[in-house]
Amino acid sequence: MAIKNVSVRIEQNMLDKLHVVADYEGRSANSQINILIRECVEQYEAKYGEIKIDLR
């Protein structure tokens, strides 16, 4: 699976808080964001079903 880059605009205060949470969990901010995205998708799929992606 290819790894893609995404730019995100985030308020400084929220970014600082993200770093605190990531440090507490022993992760980088990037890893913490990936986990949050994964959890969000899992919750969505649990509620609405699997998201089908056409990988032609």
VMD Tcl script that draws the C-alpha trace (Angstrom):
set ca {
  {0.00 0.00 0.00}
  {1.35 3.41 -0.94}
  {1.89 6.03 1.73}
  {0.49 9.47 0.86}
  {1.16 12.87 2.39}
  {-1.66 15.14 3.48}
  {-1.37 18.72 4.69}
  {-3.63 19.67 7.57}
  {-4.39 23.13 8.90}
  {-4.73 23.06 12.66}
  {-4.80 25.74 15.33}
  {-1.58 25.97 17.33}
  {-3.38 25.27 20.61}
  {-4.90 22.06 19.22}
  {-1.54 20.98 17.76}
  {0.12 21.53 21.14}
  {-2.57 19.39 22.79}
  {-2.12 16.68 20.15}
  {1.60 16.56 20.96}
  {0.82 16.16 24.68}
  {-1.52 13.24 23.96}
  {0.93 11.64 21.52}
  {3.81 11.99 24.00}
  {1.68 10.44 26.75}
  {0.89 7.49 24.46}
  {4.56 7.17 23.46}
  {3.86 8.04 19.83}
  {4.73 10.69 17.32}
  {2.03 13.18 16.39}
  {1.88 11.53 12.95}
  {1.28 8.09 14.46}
  {-1.34 9.50 16.80}
  {-3.19 11.11 13.88}
  {-3.10 7.82 11.95}
  {-4.63 6.00 14.92}
  {-7.36 8.63 15.28}
  {-8.20 8.39 11.58}
  {-8.28 4.58 11.74}
  {-10.61 4.69 14.76}
  {-12.88 7.17 12.99}
  {-13.15 4.96 9.89}
  {-13.76 1.86 12.02}
  {-16.58 3.63 13.89}
  {-18.12 4.79 10.61}
  {-17.96 1.31 9.11}
  {-19.42 -0.25 12.28}
  {-22.40 2.07 11.94}
  {-22.86 2.21 8.15}
  {-21.01 -0.83 6.77}
  {-17.72 -1.33 5.03}
  {-16.50 1.45 2.78}
  {-15.78 -0.05 -0.64}
  {-12.83 1.45 -2.48}
  {-12.33 0.71 -6.19}
  {-8.60 -0.01 -6.59}
  {-8.31 -0.33 -10.36}
}
mol new
graphics top color blue
foreach p $ca { graphics top sphere $p radius 0.5 }
foreach p [lrange $ca 0 end-1] q [lrange $ca 1 end] { graphics top cylinder $p $q radius 0.2 }
display resetview
